Amino acid sequence: MTDEEKVLSIDKDLTKMQMLDKWLRDLIFPGKINDFIQEIARSGDGVSEVRSVCFYTEEHQYIIKAIERFDGDKKSYLGCQVSSRKPRAGEDWTRGNDLPDGPFERKTWDSILNAIVCYEVVKLSQFQKPDEIPQDVA
């Protein structure tokens, strides 16, 4: 059995919420998860378990919602929402967006992480430092 197959077999033994905990720990590694991620809601009724966690960046708040359904009729769910932490100039409200969502699986988690990175990346300045200083300027 290859190392990848071992990891996949271990993941199959985890509940969806245990997988979420693992993904969150991997996201924060090597820090302590409770220093960066806050659990804001958790409930369960035997048919499903629902969790919401949130974390912050300088500009945004991200809320990840996970639903693990134990009934085979409905699929489990994973999704994310983002909202600005401060209003834009001239506005007295904050803006927000839905980020990717879908079935509770690694592909959805990766889509959420990619969207977060895309949301946080900033455009480069058009006035970047040149690789070389022209001779007539030096």
Summary of the structure (lengths in Angstrom):
residues: 138
radius of gyration: 20.2
end to end distance: 61.6
largest distance: 75.3
contacts: 314
relative contact order: 0.11
helix: 30%
strand: 30%
